Amino acid sequence: MERAEASLLRAGLAVGGEGRSVYPWPWTTLFQVRQWLNSYLGCLRNASTHRLVARLRERHSWLAEYFEWCDWKVEFRCPVPRFALRFKDQVSCFREQLPGHVLLIQKGAFWQAVVPDSVATQVPAATLPVVDGQRIRRSSPSSAVEQRLWQSGVPVAWIGETGRRLTDIAERSLVCRWAGAGRGDSLVESVDQVVVAREATC
């Protein structure tokens, strides 16, 4: 687990850094961690090891960002939407998995900004330096865009192309997430706060 954490730190993991956390999603590393955790939990399920598992989760708090704990098994919190065969279906999946986030979605050499209504006043889509609708003509978001989004404090998620294709559409996955300033660090805490805010307005 320490090797996986070191790999994540090299990829840019920063919990609570500069007022907000940054979570890279290197899928090769995360698949290895999931395989190890499920093997580990499978061996422990018949023993009284709840405290041991609790200590593991407490010691490596970053696990809460990436994994849901379902009894004695873990699953990704933001899995690749492999069965979304249209771009708008992929967007819908990521908006459901990442509520309240500004999404920057790769479309070849472009990145398309999807700004949810809940943060539109903080980051109006019209203020992003974009061309061709809402696509950023770069291989990655520009430093100006990153600086504006970072200063806004809103949660941001980059959705990149994996290189695989699903029929005639590119497969996409979460590649990096910024937690919102003043919100829960992990993805589960961020989602829970959005749900609470929605319930308060109903």
C-alpha positions as CSV (number, residue, x, y, z in Angstrom):
1,M,0.0,0.0,0.0
2,E,2.9,2.3,0.7
3,R,4.2,1.8,-2.9
4,A,0.8,2.7,-4.3
5,E,0.7,5.8,-2.1
6,A,4.2,6.8,-3.3
7,S,3.0,6.3,-6.9
8,L,0.0,8.6,-6.3
9,L,2.2,11.2,-4.7
10,R,4.5,11.2,-7.7
11,A,1.4,11.6,-9.9
12,G,0.4,14.7,-8.0
13,L,-1.7,13.5,-5.0
14,A,-1.9,16.4,-2.5
15,V,-4.4,16.1,0.4
16,G,-5.3,19.5,1.8
17,G,-2.5,21.2,-0.2
18,E,-3.0,25.0,-0.6
19,G,-6.5,24.9,0.8
20,R,-7.8,22.1,-1.5
21,S,-6.9,18.6,-2.3
22,V,-5.8,17.2,-5.7
23,Y,-6.5,13.6,-6.6
24,P,-4.9,12.0,-9.7
25,W,-6.6,8.9,-11.1
26,P,-3.7,6.8,-12.6
27,W,-5.8,3.7,-13.5
28,T,-2.9,1.2,-13.7
29,T,-2.1,1.9,-10.1
30,L,-5.7,2.0,-9.0
31,F,-6.5,-1.4,-10.6
32,Q,-3.5,-2.9,-8.8
33,V,-4.7,-1.4,-5.5
34,R,-8.3,-2.7,-6.0
35,Q,-7.0,-6.2,-6.8
36,W,-4.8,-6.2,-3.7
37,L,-7.6,-4.9,-1.5
38,N,-10.1,-7.4,-2.7
39,S,-7.7,-10.2,-2.3
40,Y,-6.8,-9.0,1.2
41,L,-10.4,-8.5,2.2
42,G,-11.3,-12.0,0.8
43,C,-8.7,-13.6,3.1
44,L,-10.0,-11.6,6.2
45,R,-13.7,-12.0,5.7
46,N,-14.0,-15.1,7.9
47,A,-12.0,-13.5,10.8
48,S,-12.8,-10.8,13.3
49,T,-10.8,-8.1,11.6
50,H,-13.1,-5.1,11.5
51,R,-10.6,-3.0,13.6
52,L,-7.7,-4.0,11.3
53,V,-9.7,-2.9,8.3
54,A,-10.7,0.3,10.0
55,R,-7.1,1.1,10.9
56,L,-6.1,0.4,7.2
57,R,-8.7,2.9,6.0
58,E,-7.8,5.5,8.7
59,R,-4.0,5.2,7.9
60,H,-4.6,5.5,4.2
61,S,-7.4,8.1,4.1
62,W,-6.9,8.6,0.4
63,L,-8.6,5.3,-0.2
64,A,-12.0,7.0,0.4
65,E,-11.5,9.1,-2.8
66,Y,-11.2,6.1,-5.0
67,F,-13.1,3.2,-3.6
68,E,-16.5,2.2,-2.2
69,W,-16.4,-0.4,0.5
70,C,-19.2,-3.0,-0.2
71,D,-19.0,-5.4,2.7
72,W,-15.8,-7.4,1.9
73,K,-15.2,-6.0,-1.5
74,V,-14.2,-2.6,-3.0
75,E,-15.4,-0.9,-6.2
76,F,-14.4,2.3,-7.9
77,R,-16.3,5.4,-6.9
78,C,-16.0,6.8,-10.4
79,P,-15.8,3.8,-12.8
80,V,-15.2,4.1,-16.5
81,P,-18.6,4.3,-18.2
82,R,-17.9,1.4,-20.6
83,F,-21.6,1.0,-21.7
84,A,-22.2,4.7,-22.5
85,L,-22.0,4.5,-26.3
86,R,-22.8,8.2,-27.0
87,F,-20.9,11.3,-25.9
88,K,-23.9,12.8,-24.2
89,D,-24.4,9.5,-22.3
90,Q,-20.8,9.7,-21.1
91,V,-21.3,13.3,-20.0
92,S,-24.5,12.3,-18.1
93,C,-22.6,9.5,-16.3
94,F,-19.8,11.8,-15.2
95,R,-22.2,14.5,-14.1
96,E,-24.0,11.9,-11.9
97,Q,-20.7,10.6,-10.5
98,L,-19.2,14.0,-10.0
99,P,-22.1,16.3,-8.9
100,G,-21.3,20.0,-8.6
101,H,-18.0,19.6,-10.5
102,V,-16.8,21.6,-13.5
103,L,-16.0,19.0,-16.1
104,L,-13.2,19.4,-18.6
105,I,-13.8,16.6,-21.1
106,Q,-11.2,15.7,-23.8
107,K,-12.4,15.5,-27.4
108,G,-9.3,14.7,-29.4
109,A,-7.2,17.9,-29.4
110,F,-9.9,19.8,-27.6
111,W,-11.3,20.0,-24.1
112,Q,-15.0,20.8,-23.6
113,A,-16.1,22.7,-20.5
114,V,-19.3,21.5,-18.8
115,V,-20.3,23.9,-16.0
116,P,-23.1,22.8,-13.7
117,D,-25.8,25.3,-12.8
118,S,-24.8,25.0,-9.1
119,V,-21.5,26.8,-9.7
120,A,-22.4,28.8,-12.9
121,T,-22.2,32.1,-11.0
122,Q,-18.7,31.3,-9.7
123,V,-17.4,30.0,-13.0
124,P,-19.5,31.3,-15.9
125,A,-18.8,29.2,-19.0
126,A,-18.6,32.3,-21.0
127,T,-15.6,33.5,-19.0
128,L,-13.5,30.5,-20.0
129,P,-11.1,31.2,-22.9
130,V,-12.6,28.8,-25.4
131,V,-13.1,28.5,-29.1
132,D,-15.4,26.4,-31.3
133,G,-18.3,26.5,-28.8
134,Q,-16.9,25.4,-25.4
135,R,-13.8,23.6,-26.6
136,I,-10.3,24.6,-25.6
137,R,-7.9,24.4,-28.5
138,R,-5.0,22.8,-26.6
139,S,-3.8,19.3,-25.8
140,S,-4.6,20.2,-22.2
141,P,-6.4,23.0,-20.3
142,S,-4.3,26.2,-20.5
143,S,-2.6,27.7,-17.4
144,A,-5.1,30.6,-17.6
145,V,-8.0,28.2,-17.3
146,E,-6.4,26.2,-14.5
147,Q,-5.6,29.4,-12.6
148,R,-9.2,30.7,-13.0
149,L,-10.7,27.4,-11.9
150,W,-8.3,27.0,-9.0
151,Q,-9.0,30.5,-7.7
152,S,-12.8,29.9,-8.0
153,G,-12.6,27.2,-5.4
154,V,-15.1,25.0,-7.2
155,P,-14.5,21.3,-7.6
156,V,-13.0,20.4,-11.0
157,A,-12.6,17.1,-12.8
158,W,-10.6,16.3,-15.9
159,I,-12.1,13.5,-18.1
160,G,-9.5,12.2,-20.6
161,E,-9.6,9.8,-23.5
162,T,-8.2,6.3,-22.6
163,G,-7.1,5.5,-26.2
164,R,-9.8,2.7,-26.5
165,R,-12.8,3.2,-28.7
166,L,-16.4,2.0,-28.1
167,T,-17.8,1.5,-31.6
168,D,-17.3,5.0,-33.0
169,I,-16.9,6.9,-29.7
170,A,-13.7,7.3,-27.6
171,E,-13.7,5.7,-24.2
172,R,-13.2,8.3,-21.4
173,S,-12.3,8.2,-17.8
174,L,-11.6,10.5,-14.9
175,V,-7.9,11.4,-14.9
176,C,-7.7,14.1,-12.2
177,R,-10.0,15.8,-9.6
178,W,-9.6,18.9,-7.6
179,A,-11.7,18.9,-4.4
180,G,-13.7,22.1,-3.9
181,A,-12.2,24.6,-1.4
182,G,-14.1,24.3,1.9
183,R,-15.7,21.0,0.9
184,G,-15.0,17.5,1.9
185,D,-11.6,16.3,0.6
186,S,-12.6,12.9,-0.7
187,L,-15.1,12.3,-3.5
188,V,-17.6,10.6,-1.1
189,E,-17.5,13.6,1.2
190,S,-17.9,16.0,-1.8
191,V,-20.9,14.0,-3.1
192,D,-22.5,13.8,0.4
193,Q,-22.3,17.6,0.8
194,V,-24.0,18.2,-2.6
195,V,-26.8,15.8,-1.6
196,V,-27.3,17.6,1.7
197,A,-27.3,21.0,-0.1
198,R,-30.0,19.7,-2.5
199,E,-32.1,18.4,0.3
200,A,-31.9,21.7,2.1
201,T,-33.4,23.5,-0.9
202,C,-36.3,21.1,-1.3
